[in-house]
Amino acid sequence: MFIPYSKKYIKKYWEKSNARIHGSTNKLELEKNYLKYAMKIKSLIFKKEKIKEILDVGCADGELSQQISFIFKDSNVDGLEQSKTLLDKYKVKKIGKAYLQSCTERWTNINKKYDLIILNGVLQYLNYDEVKKLSYNVSSSLKKDGQLVIVGICDFDKLHKWYLKDTDKKSKLYKVYRYISFGGLGALLTSRLWPDGTMWHDLKKIKKIFGEKFNYIIIHSESQSYRFDMVCFNEKV
């Protein structure tokens, strides 16, 4: 099976796609999950009382940004998004300043520092070179005591377990069949999870990249999922 994972294909895919969040397939799920992930992000943050300036990278249509603004009522939430279609929807909500830009291009048009930068479901679409460029951008745009919260990184160590879930009592032959037909073999060969460009990532490599810019990194593994989350900062909390 050939799936065109070129950057051009992925960009077109997202220009045509509606904004969504992990595990969401309909409007009701979207509403629940935006609130769920906003609360999750809040739970990962240290020194919540100091959060005044927030940047939501990959803000899409602003639904998550809006939930974040409800939680941090006295804060300003800006958004950065590479899809003009989605960013136009963000602007309608009048949440904060909107930046039309790729997360890996140098952020020369951002002229202020943030207390909190959020990457929710962003890293999964980037290769390691792009992650490194992004790490430079976020570290340059954070205040000295700022925090970076990354949610939804696909953990490569869980790849096999994910594609063979619910097969514990099955035969080895069935497991091989399931692995090939369900997409495990394709994911192993391409490092891709979904046709929208989602990739599996090595936790050690991701931690090493951000470790070059941040002094402290905390990993939170999502036990009920194949994802993990990270919080990066430079000052002890």
N, C-alpha and C positions, 0 to 999 in steps of 0.2 A: 504493500500500500504506500503510495507516495503522497505526502502532505507538504505543500509548498511553504516552508517556514521562513521564507525570505522576509527581510525588513519591510519591503514594499507590500507583501501580502498581509503582514500583520497590521501595518498602518491602515490599509484599506479596510481590513476586518474591523478595526476599532472605529474608523470613521462612520461605518455603517451600523455599528452596534450601539445599543442603548447602554447606559451606565448600569453596572451591576456590582454586587459584592459577593464574597465567597459563599457558595451554597445557595444562592438566590435564583429562583426560576420564575417567580411571578411577583406581582405588585405587593401582595400581603407579606411574602417572605422578605422582600426588599425592605419594607418598612420596619419589620422586626429586626432584621440583621443590621441595618444602619444604626439603630439604637443599641443593639447588642455590641457592635464593634466600637461604638463611641464610649460605652461603659467599660469595655475591655481596655481601650487605650487609657482611659482615666485610671484604671486599676494598676497600670504599669508605670505610671508617672510618679516621680519623686518631687517633693517640694511644690505641691499643687498650688499653694498660695502665691507662688512667684510667677505663675503662668499668665502673662499678659499679651504677648505677641506669639501667634501660632501660624505656621505655614503647613498647609495640607498639600503634599506633593502627589500629583495624580488625582486631583480633586474631582475629576469628572464633572457631573452636573451639580455638584455641591451639596448633595443630600447628607453625606457624612460630615462635611464642614458645618452644615447647619446644626446637626445634632451636637457637634463639639461646641459650637457657639452657645447652644442652650445650656450645656453643662458648665462651661466657663463664661458666665454671664458678663463679667467685666473685662473679657479678653477680646482681642481683635483677631479674626481668622482670615488669612489670605489663602488663595488657591493658586496652584501651578498645574497646568494641563497642556498636553500637546495637541489635543483634538479641539479645533475651533468650534465644532458643532456642540460638543459637550460644554466647553467653556462659556459659550453664549448662554446656555441654560443656567450656568453658575452665576453669571452676571445679573440675570433677571432676579435672582434671589437677594441680591444686594447684601451679601454677607461681608465681604472684604475686598481688598484689591485682587484683581485677577491677572495672572501672568500666562501668556500664551507661549509656551516654551517646552522643549524636551527636558527631561530630568537629568540628562547627561551632557547637554550643552552648557558651556560656562554661563553661570547666572550673573552676567554683567549688568543686567537691568534691575537687579534687586539691590537696593541701596540701604537696607536696614538689617538689623540682627534680630533673631527670634529666640524666645525662651524655649519653645518647643517646635520641633519639626516632625511631622507624621508621614510615614511611608506605609500606607495600607494597601496590600496587594499590588505593590509596584515592583519590588525586587524580583519577583517570580518571572518577569518578562525581560530581564536583563542578563546578558552574559557577564563573565567576571571582569572583563575590561571595562564594560559599561558601569558595573557596580563600583569599580575603582573611581571612575570619573564622578559618579554620583556622590561618593563618600567625600570627595574634595569639595563639591558644591555645598553639601549640608554642613560640613565642618566650618566652611568659610562663612556660612550664613547664620550660624548659631552664636549666641552670646557665650562668654567664657564659662558660665555656669548653666548653660542651656542643655537640653536633653533631646536626643533623637530616639523616637519610638518606631520600630519596624515591625509590622504585623503581616503574617501570612507567607513566610518563606517556606517553600516546599523542600522538605528534608530528604535528601537522596538516600540516606541510610534506611528510610522507611519505604523505599520504592518497592522492593520485593514483597514486603508484608502487605502493602496497600493492594497490589494487584492479585495477591493470593488470599485476601481476607475471606473468611467464611468457607475455607476449603480444608480445615484441619482434619476432618474425618473422611476426606475424599482420597482416592487413589493417586499415586504419583503421576500416572498417565493423564488423569483428569486435571491435575495441577498444571502440567505442561500445556495441555490444551487451553485451559483457562488463561494462563499467562500469555500465550501467543494471541488468542482471540480477543481478550479483553484489552490488550494494548501494552502489556508489560514489556514484551520484547522490543516493541517499537520505542518505548520510553527509554529503555536501556541503551539502545543504539543511537538515539537522537537527543537524549536528555530532556525531551519534551513530554509534557503531561497532557495538555489539551491543544486543539488546533488554533486557539487564539494566541499561541506563542508562549504559554506557561512552561517554565523549565523547573527541573529538579536542581537543587543546589547542595553542595558539600558544606556542611556546617563549619568545618575547620577553615576552609578557604574564605568563606564569608567573614568569619570572625577575624581572620588574619588581615583581610583588607581593611576593615573598619578599625582594627587594632592599631593601624598605622596613623590614624587620626584621633583616636579616642583612648583615654587612659583606662577607662573602666567599661566593661561590657557584661551585661547580664542576659543569660539565655533562658527563655521560658518555652518548654516543649509542650505542645498541645496534645495531651495524652489520648484524646478521643479522635485525633485527626493525624494527618501526615505532615502537618506544618509545625514551624516553630517561630517564636517571636524574639526580638532583641531590643534591649534598651542600652543606648550608648551615651556616655557623659565623661567629662574630664575632671570634675571635682567630686571628692568623696561626699556621700550623702548619709 
